């Protein structure tokens, strides 16, 4: 009977992960289609709308993300004219990030984003459940060999240089190539 319970718990865990991935994937597609930014970028815009004039470290804390990951997202938003980064008045070495008028408009008209829902839900968990979730997910990533390094924000991977596109073959070349495989 104990083995059956363990198998059922495993099923429930994998099923919950599938639901989370589906939520994140569906949200990412909707946000990119309707707002033209990634879910991570919209999440940062939402936090900045609620808390104007944050430093990168404050933004990282509020998004529950490492500072370097938030900095990458902010740089992309600056490049698109959606946020502005200016030196802090009290310490010129520190940057303050704020929404631009374009960023405010995009934020207002954009759909909900799964990242903010997940962060809010994690914050609302009772401390014991939050600790259990953290321990369980950390054990899972270690078992998968995926625990090293910093994780980027959801679906906001580091930009990689694109590989050159292969030259298109005509139909005769394709058939000939297939014969030599």
C-alpha positions as CSV (number, residue, x, y, z in Angstrom):
1,X,0.0,0.0,0.0
2,X,2.9,2.4,0.8
3,X,4.2,2.0,-2.8
4,X,0.8,2.9,-4.2
5,X,0.7,6.1,-2.1
6,X,4.2,7.1,-3.3
7,X,3.2,6.5,-6.9
8,X,0.1,8.5,-6.5
9,X,2.0,11.4,-4.9
10,X,4.4,11.3,-7.8
11,X,1.5,11.4,-10.2
12,X,0.0,14.5,-8.4
13,X,3.4,16.2,-8.4
14,X,4.0,15.7,-12.1
15,X,0.4,16.7,-12.9
16,X,0.8,19.9,-10.9
17,X,4.0,20.7,-12.8
18,X,2.2,20.2,-16.1
19,X,-0.5,22.6,-15.1
20,X,2.1,25.2,-14.1
21,X,3.9,24.8,-17.4
22,X,0.7,25.1,-19.3
23,X,-0.3,28.2,-17.4
24,X,3.1,29.8,-18.1
25,X,3.2,28.7,-21.8
26,X,-0.4,29.9,-22.4
27,X,0.2,33.2,-20.7
28,X,3.4,33.8,-22.6
29,X,1.7,33.2,-25.9
30,X,-1.2,35.5,-25.0
31,X,1.0,38.3,-23.7
32,X,3.4,38.2,-26.7
33,X,0.5,38.2,-29.2
34,X,-1.5,41.0,-27.5
35,X,1.2,43.1,-26.0
36,X,4.3,42.4,-28.1
37,X,6.5,41.8,-25.1
38,X,7.5,38.7,-23.2
39,X,5.7,37.7,-20.0
40,X,8.9,38.5,-18.0
41,X,9.0,42.0,-19.5
42,X,5.3,42.6,-18.8
43,X,5.8,41.4,-15.2
44,X,8.6,43.9,-14.7
45,X,6.4,46.7,-16.2
46,X,3.6,45.7,-13.8
47,X,5.9,45.9,-10.8
48,X,7.3,49.2,-11.9
49,X,3.7,50.5,-12.3
50,X,2.9,49.5,-8.8
51,X,6.2,50.7,-7.3
52,X,7.6,53.6,-9.4
53,X,11.3,54.4,-9.2
54,X,12.9,51.2,-8.1
55,X,16.5,50.2,-8.1
56,X,17.5,46.9,-9.9
57,X,18.0,45.2,-6.6
58,X,14.6,46.3,-5.3
59,X,13.0,45.2,-8.6
60,X,14.8,41.8,-8.3
61,X,13.4,41.4,-4.7
62,X,9.8,42.2,-5.8
63,X,10.0,39.9,-8.8
64,X,11.7,37.1,-6.7
65,X,14.5,37.0,-9.4
66,X,18.2,37.4,-9.3
67,X,19.5,40.9,-10.0
68,X,21.4,39.9,-13.1
69,X,18.2,38.4,-14.7
70,X,16.2,41.5,-13.9
71,X,18.9,43.7,-15.3
72,X,18.8,41.8,-18.7
73,X,15.0,42.3,-18.9
74,X,15.3,46.0,-17.9
75,X,17.9,46.5,-20.7
76,X,15.5,45.1,-23.2
77,X,12.7,47.4,-22.0
78,X,15.0,50.4,-22.1
79,X,16.0,49.5,-25.7
80,X,12.3,49.5,-26.6
81,X,11.6,52.8,-24.9
82,X,9.2,51.2,-22.3
83,X,11.3,52.1,-19.2
84,X,14.0,54.6,-18.4
85,X,17.1,54.0,-16.3
86,X,18.5,57.1,-14.6
87,X,21.2,57.5,-11.9
88,X,19.7,57.8,-8.3
89,X,19.8,61.3,-6.9
90,X,21.4,60.1,-3.6
91,X,24.0,57.7,-5.1
92,X,25.0,58.1,-8.8
93,X,26.4,54.6,-8.9
94,X,22.8,53.2,-8.4
95,X,20.2,53.2,-11.2
96,X,16.5,54.0,-10.8
97,X,14.1,52.4,-13.2
98,X,10.8,53.9,-14.1
99,X,8.1,53.4,-16.7
100,X,8.0,55.8,-19.7
101,X,4.6,57.0,-21.0
102,X,4.8,54.2,-23.6
103,X,5.5,51.6,-20.9
104,X,2.5,52.9,-18.8
105,X,0.2,52.7,-21.9
106,X,1.4,49.1,-22.7
107,X,1.0,48.0,-19.1
108,X,-2.5,49.4,-18.9
109,X,-3.7,47.6,-22.0
110,X,-1.9,44.3,-21.5
111,X,-3.4,41.0,-20.3
112,X,-2.6,39.4,-17.0
113,X,0.7,37.6,-16.8
114,X,1.3,34.2,-15.1
115,X,4.6,35.3,-13.4
116,X,2.9,37.9,-11.2
117,X,0.1,35.4,-10.3
118,X,2.7,32.8,-9.3
119,X,4.8,35.2,-7.2
120,X,1.6,36.5,-5.5
121,X,0.5,32.9,-4.8
122,X,3.9,31.9,-3.4
123,X,3.9,34.9,-1.1
124,X,0.4,34.0,0.2
125,X,1.4,30.4,1.1
126,X,1.8,29.8,4.8
127,X,5.5,29.6,5.7
128,X,5.5,25.8,6.1
129,X,4.0,25.2,2.6
130,X,6.3,27.8,1.1
131,X,9.3,26.1,2.7
132,X,8.1,22.6,1.6
133,X,7.6,23.9,-2.0
134,X,11.1,25.4,-2.0
135,X,12.6,22.2,-0.6
136,X,10.7,19.9,-3.0
137,X,11.5,22.0,-6.1
138,X,15.1,22.3,-5.2
139,X,15.4,18.6,-4.7
140,X,13.7,18.0,-8.1
141,X,16.1,20.4,-9.9
142,X,19.1,18.7,-8.2
143,X,17.8,15.3,-9.2
144,X,17.5,16.5,-12.8
145,X,21.0,18.0,-12.7
146,X,19.4,21.5,-13.4
147,X,20.4,23.2,-10.1
148,X,23.5,24.9,-11.3
149,X,23.7,28.6,-12.3
150,X,21.1,31.3,-12.1
151,X,17.8,30.9,-13.8
152,X,16.5,33.6,-16.0
153,X,13.0,35.0,-15.6
154,X,10.3,32.7,-17.1
155,X,10.6,32.6,-20.9
156,X,13.2,35.4,-21.0
157,X,16.3,33.4,-21.9
158,X,19.5,35.1,-22.7
159,X,19.7,36.0,-26.3
160,X,21.8,33.6,-28.3
161,X,23.3,34.3,-31.6
162,X,21.2,32.8,-34.3
163,X,22.7,30.0,-36.4
164,X,22.9,30.8,-40.0
165,X,19.9,29.5,-41.9
166,X,20.7,26.5,-44.1
167,X,20.6,27.2,-47.8
168,X,17.4,25.9,-49.3
169,X,17.8,22.9,-51.5
170,X,15.7,22.4,-54.6
171,X,13.5,19.2,-54.8
172,X,16.1,17.2,-56.8
173,X,18.9,18.0,-54.2
174,X,16.5,16.9,-51.3
175,X,15.8,13.6,-53.0
176,X,19.5,13.0,-53.7
177,X,20.4,13.9,-50.1
178,X,17.8,11.6,-48.7
179,X,19.2,8.7,-50.7
180,X,22.7,9.2,-49.2
181,X,21.5,9.1,-45.6
